[in-house]
């Protein structure tokens, strides 16, 4: 549960995604987009991460691998589509 919360705080965080997107733009020789509005991507964060971040990191292969390791689309999608269940235990389980 703590892992899922930390995961969501990173990959659902619009500020983090904006900064990461801008870093990717700059390392690819593109201009910093001062008008970039991450709220426009709406529920397409997964596509944005894949297309605008991961796919454009070929110029930094080690960084690309780090991002690919940290971002697991299946985890995000499972939680977003309620396939991830939390166990609510009211009493300790016997050991």
DAURNOR-V874733 format. One record per residue. N is the residue number from 1. RES is the residue in one small letter. SS is DSSP state (@ for helix, = for strand, . for the rest). BURIAL is # if it has 24 or more other C-alpha atoms within 12 Angstrom, else .. D_FIRST is the distance of its C-alpha to the first C-alpha in Angstrom with 1 decimal. Layout:
# DAURNOR-V874733
n:N res:RES ss:SS burial:BURIAL d_first:D_FIRST
n:N res:RES ss:SS burial:BURIAL d_first:D_FIRST
This chain:
# DAURNOR-V874733
n:1 res:x ss:. burial:. d_first:0.0
n:2 res:x ss:@ burial:. d_first:3.8
n:3 res:x ss:@ burial:. d_first:5.4
n:4 res:x ss:@ burial:. d_first:5.1
n:5 res:x ss:@ burial:. d_first:6.3
n:6 res:x ss:@ burial:. d_first:8.7
n:7 res:x ss:@ burial:. d_first:9.8
n:8 res:x ss:@ burial:# d_first:10.7
n:9 res:x ss:@ burial:. d_first:12.3
n:10 res:x ss:@ burial:# d_first:14.5
n:11 res:x ss:@ burial:# d_first:15.4
n:12 res:x ss:. burial:# d_first:15.7
n:13 res:x ss:. burial:. d_first:17.6
n:14 res:x ss:@ burial:# d_first:21.3
n:15 res:x ss:@ burial:. d_first:22.8
n:16 res:x ss:@ burial:. d_first:21.1
n:17 res:x ss:@ burial:# d_first:22.2
n:18 res:x ss:@ burial:# d_first:25.6
n:19 res:x ss:@ burial:. d_first:26.1
n:20 res:x ss:@ burial:# d_first:25.0
n:21 res:x ss:@ burial:# d_first:27.3
n:22 res:x ss:@ burial:# d_first:30.2
n:23 res:x ss:@ burial:# d_first:29.8
n:24 res:x ss:@ burial:# d_first:30.1
n:25 res:x ss:@ burial:# d_first:33.1
n:26 res:x ss:@ burial:. d_first:34.8
n:27 res:x ss:@ burial:. d_first:34.5
n:28 res:x ss:. burial:. d_first:36.0
n:29 res:x ss:. burial:. d_first:39.0
n:30 res:x ss:. burial:. d_first:38.1
n:31 res:x ss:. burial:. d_first:38.7
n:32 res:x ss:. burial:. d_first:35.9
n:33 res:x ss:. burial:. d_first:35.4
n:34 res:x ss:. burial:. d_first:35.6
n:35 res:x ss:. burial:. d_first:35.4
n:36 res:x ss:. burial:. d_first:32.2
n:37 res:x ss:. burial:. d_first:30.2
n:38 res:x ss:@ burial:# d_first:26.7
n:39 res:x ss:@ burial:. d_first:26.4
n:40 res:x ss:@ burial:. d_first:28.9
n:41 res:x ss:@ burial:. d_first:26.5
n:42 res:x ss:. burial:. d_first:24.6
n:43 res:x ss:. burial:. d_first:22.3
n:44 res:x ss:. burial:. d_first:23.7
n:45 res:x ss:@ burial:# d_first:21.3
n:46 res:x ss:@ burial:# d_first:20.8
n:47 res:x ss:@ burial:. d_first:24.6
n:48 res:x ss:@ burial:# d_first:25.1
n:49 res:x ss:@ burial:# d_first:22.8
n:50 res:x ss:@ burial:. d_first:24.6
n:51 res:x ss:@ burial:. d_first:28.1
n:52 res:x ss:@ burial:# d_first:28.5
n:53 res:x ss:@ burial:# d_first:26.4
n:54 res:x ss:@ burial:# d_first:25.9
n:55 res:x ss:@ burial:. d_first:29.3
n:56 res:x ss:@ burial:# d_first:31.1
n:57 res:x ss:@ burial:# d_first:30.1
n:58 res:x ss:@ burial:. d_first:32.7
n:59 res:x ss:@ burial:. d_first:34.6
n:60 res:x ss:. burial:. d_first:31.8
n:61 res:x ss:@ burial:. d_first:30.8
n:62 res:x ss:@ burial:. d_first:28.7
n:63 res:x ss:@ burial:. d_first:26.8
n:64 res:x ss:@ burial:# d_first:26.4
n:65 res:x ss:@ burial:. d_first:24.9
n:66 res:x ss:@ burial:. d_first:22.4
n:67 res:x ss:@ burial:# d_first:21.3
n:68 res:x ss:@ burial:. d_first:21.2
n:69 res:x ss:@ burial:. d_first:19.1
n:70 res:x ss:@ burial:. d_first:16.6
n:71 res:x ss:. burial:# d_first:16.7
n:72 res:x ss:. burial:. d_first:15.7
n:73 res:x ss:@ burial:# d_first:17.0
n:74 res:x ss:@ burial:. d_first:15.8
n:75 res:x ss:@ burial:. d_first:12.1
n:76 res:x ss:@ burial:# d_first:13.1
n:77 res:x ss:@ burial:. d_first:15.5
n:78 res:x ss:@ burial:. d_first:13.4
n:79 res:x ss:@ burial:. d_first:11.0
n:80 res:x ss:@ burial:. d_first:14.2
n:81 res:x ss:. burial:. d_first:16.1
n:82 res:x ss:. burial:. d_first:13.8
n:83 res:x ss:. burial:. d_first:13.6
n:84 res:x ss:. burial:. d_first:9.9
n:85 res:x ss:. burial:. d_first:9.4
n:86 res:x ss:. burial:. d_first:7.1
n:87 res:x ss:. burial:. d_first:9.0
n:88 res:x ss:. burial:. d_first:10.8
n:89 res:x ss:. burial:. d_first:12.9
n:90 res:x ss:. burial:. d_first:15.7
n:91 res:x ss:. burial:. d_first:17.3
n:92 res:x ss:. burial:. d_first:16.6
n:93 res:x ss:. burial:. d_first:17.1
n:94 res:x ss:. burial:. d_first:20.5
n:95 res:x ss:. burial:. d_first:20.6
